Every structure is written in structure tokens, then in C-alpha cells.
Amino acid sequence: MPTTDPSTTLAKTLKSLEGIDPMTISEGTPSDLARRLDLLSRLVSASRLLQDEITESLSASMEDDSLVIAGVGNVVRKAKYSSTWIHDSSREQMFDDAIRAIIQKLATDKMTGEVHPALSNAIRETYNLLDSSFSFGADPKTGFRKQLGLQPDEYRAKRQTGFSISIEGERV
């Protein structure tokens, strides 16, 4: 049995998917819809796996970070990064420094330089409550940099984890 070129198979699959009427795909019995959803979920997972493999191979084979491909467009390779705490105690150190910066900013008398103990305690308690109640989400750096002048990168190590590939502009 002859092997089909992956590009041909992907193009046929895309053409088939584009041929599905978005209005009718969401019609049917719960059983029909569940089967379609399961198939689409599996298709997305398989597509992500293939996309990751192609991204890795393409990233490794690109001599430059930008490449114009006829019929595709400008293929751009950008480094992706993740970060971790530099030391086991880095997170706690960052929060301690943040509390000190807040107290310096809000509880210190501008004229005498003295710290108001009641205000300082209220700030610590508020901060501890916020810390135990909220997550900083995808970017824990913004508030610390913008509001407190602290650099979370001093507490975290950054390492490259791969590349992302995007196709920008019009298809050529």
C-alpha cells in the first residue's frame, strides 16, 4: 500500500472539515452531539500532537528566525520561555520584600521617616489575606514591577522550553 504524503492528507482533512455546515453540526440528538464532540476532541488532540512534532522539526531546521514560504507566508520562529523560582525560598522572599515596599510606601511618615506600627500591621495582615486568597494568574510580575518597583526576575530562573511558530501577514 503506497504511503500518502502528509501534506495531501492534511489538505484533504481540512477541505472535509471546511465542508461541514456550522449550523447543522450542532443539530441532532444528545447522542449524535456527544459523538461529534468526542470525535472533534480527539481530532484536536491528534492535531496538537502533530502540530507540536512539526513545530519542533521546523524550529530545528530553520537557519534564521524568519522564512518566507510561497503559498504559506512569513514563517516566524520565536523562543518560548518558562520560569521557576531561583531558590525554594524565593517566593517567600519576594513577598517579604513586597510587604516591606508597601509599608515603606504607605506606612512611613514622610516628614519623620517613622513607620506607623498600626498601619504597618494592617498592611501585613491585608497582604497575608490577599496572598492566601488570590492567585496572580499567568503574569505574577506586573503588579510587583508596576506598583512596588520590585523585579520578580530576581527571584525566578528563566529557561528556554522551545519555540512557537506563527504565520504572519497574507498568504504569499
C-alpha positions in Angstrom: 0.0 0.0 0.0 1.5 3.3 -1.0 2.2 5.9 1.7 0.2 9.2 1.3 2.1 12.4 1.6 1.2 14.0 5.0 0.5 17.4 3.2 -2.0 15.8 0.9 -3.8 14.0 3.9 -3.8 17.3 5.9 -5.2 19.3 2.9 -8.0 16.7 2.3 -8.8 16.7 6.0 -9.0 20.5 6.1 -11.2 20.5 3.0 -13.5 18.0 4.5 -13.8 19.9 7.8 -14.4 23.2 5.9 -17.2 21.4 4.1 -19.2 20.8 7.3 -22.1 23.3 7.7 -21.6 25.0 11.1 -25.4 25.3 11.5 -26.1 21.6 11.1 -23.2 20.2 13.1 -24.9 21.4 16.3 -28.2 19.7 15.4 -29.1 16.2 16.4 -29.8 14.1 19.4 -27.7 14.3 22.5 -26.1 11.0 21.4 -25.2 12.5 18.0 -23.8 15.6 19.5 -21.8 13.7 22.1 -20.2 11.5 19.4 -19.3 14.6 17.3 -17.9 16.3 20.3 -15.8 13.3 21.2 -14.6 13.0 17.6 -13.7 16.7 17.5 -11.9 16.5 20.8 -9.9 13.5 19.6 -9.2 15.3 16.3 -7.9 18.4 18.2 -5.7 16.2 20.4 -4.2 14.4 17.4 -3.8 17.7 15.6 -2.0 19.3 18.6 0.4 16.3 18.8 1.2 16.6 15.1 1.5 20.3 15.3 4.0 20.0 18.2 6.0 17.5 16.2 6.1 19.7 13.1 6.9 22.8 15.2 9.8 21.1 16.8 11.2 19.8 13.5 10.6 23.1 11.7 12.2 25.1 14.5 15.3 22.9 14.4 15.6 23.1 10.7 15.2 26.9 10.3 18.6 28.6 9.8 17.0 32.0 10.5 14.1 33.2 12.7 12.1 34.2 9.6 11.4 32.3 6.4 9.1 33.2 3.5 7.3 30.2 2.1 5.3 30.5 -1.1 1.7 29.7 -0.5 2.1 29.9 3.2 3.6 33.3 4.2 6.2 34.6 6.5 7.1 31.8 9.0 8.5 33.3 12.2 10.3 31.4 14.9 10.3 32.9 18.4 11.9 31.4 21.5 9.4 30.3 24.3 10.4 30.6 27.9 9.2 29.2 31.3 10.4 30.4 34.7 10.8 28.8 38.1 11.8 30.1 41.5 15.6 30.5 41.7 15.6 29.1 45.3 13.0 27.2 47.3 12.6 30.4 49.5 12.5 32.9 46.5 8.7 33.2 46.6 8.6 33.9 50.3 11.5 36.4 49.9 9.7 38.2 47.1 6.5 38.5 49.2 8.5 39.7 52.3 10.2 42.3 50.1 6.8 43.3 48.7 5.4 43.8 52.2 8.4 45.9 53.2 8.0 48.0 50.0 4.3 48.5 50.7 5.0 49.6 54.3 7.7 51.9 53.1 5.3 53.4 50.6 2.2 53.7 52.7 3.0 53.5 56.5 6.1 55.7 56.7 5.7 59.3 57.8 7.1 61.4 55.1 8.3 64.1 57.5 9.9 62.0 60.2 10.6 58.7 58.4 8.9 56.8 61.2 6.8 53.8 60.5 3.3 53.8 61.9 3.0 50.5 63.7 -0.8 50.1 63.5 -0.7 50.9 59.8 2.2 48.6 59.2 0.4 45.7 61.0 -2.8 46.4 58.9 -0.7 46.3 55.7 0.9 43.0 56.8 -2.5 41.4 57.6 -4.1 42.7 54.4 -1.2 41.4 52.3 -1.3 38.0 54.0 -5.0 37.8 53.5 -4.7 38.7 49.8 -1.8 36.2 49.4 -3.9 33.4 50.8 -7.0 34.4 48.8 -5.8 35.2 45.3 -3.7 33.8 42.6 -1.6 36.2 40.5 -2.5 34.3 37.3 -0.3 34.0 34.2 1.8 37.0 34.9 2.8 37.4 38.6 5.3 40.1 37.6 3.0 43.0 36.6 1.8 44.3 40.0 5.2 43.9 41.7 7.0 45.8 39.0 4.4 48.5 38.4 3.2 49.1 41.9 6.2 48.2 44.1 9.2 48.6 41.9 10.3 45.0 42.6 11.7 42.8 39.9 10.3 39.2 40.2 13.0 38.1 37.8 15.5 38.4 40.7 13.6 35.5 42.3 13.0 33.3 39.3 15.2 31.5 36.8 14.2 31.6 33.2 15.0 28.8 30.7 14.0 28.3 27.1 11.5 25.5 26.6 11.2 25.5 22.8 9.8 27.7 20.1 6.5 28.9 18.8 5.8 29.3 15.1 3.4 31.9 13.7 2.5 32.7 10.2 2.1 36.4 9.8 0.6 38.6 7.1 -1.1 37.5 3.9 -0.5 34.2 2.3 2.0 34.5 -0.5 
